[in-house]
Amino acid sequence: MLKESHFDPPWWLKNRHLQTFWAPLAPKLPLPKLTRQRLELSDGDFIDMDWVNPERDAPTVVLLHGLEGDADSPYLRRMLFQIQQRRWRGVLVYWRGCSGEVNRLDKTYHSGRSDDLDEVIAEIHASKAPEKLFVAGYSLGANVLLKWLGEQGERASINAGCAVSTPFNLAICADSIEQGFSKIYKFYLLNSMKKRIVQKFTPERLLELLNLSPRDVMAINSFREFDNRVTSFLNEFEDADDYYRKASSIYYLGAITKPALVIHAADDPFMSPEIIPKEEQLPDNLELLISEHGGHVGFVSAPTSKGVSFYLEETILNYFGRFL
């Protein structure tokens, strides 16, 4: 169902790019003490997770980062800080290859890796047995979360989820980020992705797997080309279009039965407003908060003298608090 968003930034922070750039440029919050855990996956690969208050018997929040994200990402630092302040338990899940160590298999992380999330949730239940378990996903992580919730339906063993700045339709997003000033984000993220692939494989292995040289990889100029030539081949998709069809969360929303909150800005520079789901596509248990402003994982409202705004974190954690 559509819900009214109360996000209203000050007049000088309404620009969508300023909203998006604000947090990365503001001073960073200190990271809480993190405890590393390695989860061995059923296919022989691994995922690393960083815990806050791992032994505390408290509501537990799983954090799913976005494209090329890690603990240094401002939105994750703020959330880990807020979880610690509330004396809850939290865990940041690093997608394959994102924890600072190259993953073992040729597979990479991508926007449809709901199978990995399924193993993460099962491990948390087995090792921590939390009475209340919540998941917050950002951007790519938000897409994975909503896809998983739709696939699992009633079997989804969490109390509630929250998705922020979701690329609901990956095909449209791949094209939207090629437009205008948004290309700046494309260049930054795509360059990081290309470097990750070149560092992961030897030139010989790259040629064997993808028929590409390191120079060929670095010459890729769009997300669609990257997904056609890299993502699809490494992860058993026919091509980029096949990947986008199978991984886009828009096709799974109607099957979600667990409570979920979706926070999205109409001015998100990573995507166009046309990807926002229509009300008839939403189940009653899914609340969609659409704000006019907010950018991509921005939602900066009345920042402190140190440039920090906790609007997003407070909105998410207060929503989860409804299920305690």
Beta strands, then each sheet from edge to edge (+ up, - down):
strand 1: 2-4
strand 2: 35-40
strand 3: 46-52
strand 4: 60-64
strand 5: 89-93
strand 6: 133-138
strand 7: 160-164
strand 8: 260-265
strand 9: 286-291
sheet 1: 1+ 9+ 8+ 7+ 6+ 4+ 5+ 3- 2+
end
